[in-house]
Amino acid sequence: MADPTNRLNAVVAALEKVREHVEQLDGDYETEPSAYNRWIGMLDGVVDGDWKSLRLEPEPLEAADYVMHIDAAIAFLTEHRSASITMFKRG
């Protein structure tokens, strides 16, 4: 995936799948964010700025909190994608 937009789209799609899985867990069930962090790591060279701050501590999270973090990351990346596409079209 040489195209950064394709990589960003793939990360967003993967996070949506992680969200679907976590959403099926009980809200207070604790799970590790390793799958989430693995996909966030795929942003290296794709997203400008401090994208590493999107990573979660490798400690178990309640499913409800995990979903909130996933939703926030998806929203951030979606907005970043929109801004990147707009800048690309202008450039």
N, C-alpha and C positions, 0 to 999 in steps of 0.2 A: 504494500500500500504506500506508494510514493506520494500520492496526493494527500496533503494535510486535511482537506475537507472530508475525504473518504475515511481517513483515520478517525477524525472527530465524530463523524456520523456513526462509525462502528462502535466507538466507545459509548456514545449515547445509547445506541441500541442494546449494547451489552448491559449497561447499567439498568435499563428498563427491564431486562430479563432478571437481573439480580433482584430488582424491586419486586417483581412478580413472585419470586420465590420467597422472599422475606415477608411479603404481605400475607402469605398463607400461614405464617407462624403465629402463635398466640402473641399478643402485644407485649407481654412481660417475659416471653422466652428470650434467653440471651444467646447470641451468636457472634462469632468472630467476623470482623469486616475484611477478611483476607481477599475474598473475591472482588469486593469493591475496590480495595487498594490495588489489586493486580490490574484492573481496568484503568484506574486513574494513572498508574504508571505508564500506560500506553500513550499518554499525552506528551511525553517527552519529545521535544522538537516540533510539536504541533500547536500548543497553546503558549502564547507569550505571557510573561509575568510569573507570579509565584503560584503556579498550578499545584505544586507539591503541598501547598497548604490545604488542598482539598482532601489529602489523605487523612484517614482516621487512625487514632491510636490503636495498636493491635490488641486491645482489650475487649472482652465481650460487651456487647451492647444489647439492650432490650430491643426487640424487633420494632416496636413503635418508634423508638429514637433512631434506629438504623434507617427506617423508611424515610424519616424526616431529612436525614443527611443525604440520602440518595436523591430525593426529590429536589433538594437545594442544589446539588451538583448537576443534575440534569438541567435544571432551570438556568444555572450559570453557563453551562456549556452550550445550551441552545441559544442563549443570547450572544455568547461569544461567536458561535457559528454564524448567526445572522449578521453581526458586525463585521466579521471577516469576509463574508461573501459580498457585503456592501462595499467594503474597502477595495476588494479585488476588482469589482465591476468599475469603480471609479478610477482605479490606478491604471 
